[in-house]
Amino acid sequence: MYLVSVSSKTAVPVPAAAFDLRKGGTAMLAEQPQIISLTQLAAVAGCSRDHITQLYLHWTAGRYGQIYDDYHINIDADGTVYRTSSSLSQYKSHTWRRNSGSIAVALCCGLGAQANHGYDADLGQFAPTAVQTDKMAQTVALLVTALGLQLTIDTVMTHCEAALLDGYGPYSGDAETRWDLWYMRDSPGDGQMKPGGDILRGKARWYLEHSKI
C-alpha cells in the first residue's frame, strides 16, 4: 500500500502491518459476537447515556464476515449488526488516545484496500457495501439520539479524521497510519468517491430529519 508524502507529493511505501486484517497486529476476532437489532441497540445505548461523548467510525481492514472485538459494534456486508460487549461503555482500544467515553462502530471490510490520494483510493475486493454504508448511517443516527449527542464532526468522526487531527493519518509518515473511511463511495447515492465522514454524517442527518430510525 502507498500513501502520498506531504513534502514530496510522491508515493511512499507504508509498512503493510499498518493496514492488514489485524490492523497492526492488535485487532482480534470476537469469539462470541451477538446479532443485535437497532431497536435492541437503542435500549442498550440508553444505559450508557451519561458515559459516552464520542462516536468513532472504522473499518476492520478485514474480510466480510469477520467480527472484531476491538469495536463495540460491527456491521457486516449484508447490514447485520453485531455487538461484542453487553455495555457500550466498556473500554475498548480502537482509536489512539480517544478510547475513554467513546463507542467504536466498524464496517467489516477493507482488506487489501489501497489509499493512494484518498479520492482515488482502490477499495478493493472488500469495499464497503451500499447496505453497510446505509446501516452505519442508521446506527449513528440511533446512537446520537439514544445518547443525547449532537450530530457534528466533533462528536462523530471517522478514524481517519481523528488520525489526521492527532498526527498519524494520511501524509503523516507514521508507521501506524490509519485511514479508515478516508474516502468511500456515496452509495446508496451518486456512487462518487467522497470523504467518508461527510457521507456518513450526511446520511445519518437525513435519517434524523426524516424520523427513519
HUNORDA-V68655 format. One record per backbone hydrogen bond with DSSP energy under -1.0 kcal/mol. NH is the residue of the N-H (numbers start at 0). CO is the residue of the C=O. If there is no record, write none. Layout:
NH|CO  NH|CO
This chain:
2|11  4|9  8|4  11|2  13|0  17|14  18|15  22|19  25|21  26|21  29|66  33|82  35|80  40|36  41|37  42|38  43|39  44|40  45|41  47|44  48|45  50|47  51|47  52|100  53|100  54|154  55|102  56|156  57|104  59|106  60|108  65|62  68|27  72|103  73|81  74|105  75|79  78|75  81|73  82|33  83|71  89|86  97|94  101|98  102|53  104|55  105|72  106|57  107|74  108|106  109|125  110|61  112|109  113|121  115|1  117|114  118|116  120|117  121|113  132|128  133|129  134|130  135|131  136|132  137|133  138|134  139|135  140|136  141|137  142|138  143|139  144|140  145|141  146|142  148|143  151|149  155|151  156|54  158|56  159|179  161|157  162|158  163|159  164|160  165|161  167|162  168|162  171|168  176|173  177|167  181|178  183|193  185|191  186|184  190|185  193|183  195|181  198|194  199|195  200|196  201|197  202|198  203|199  204|200  205|201  206|202  207|203  208|204  209|205  211|206
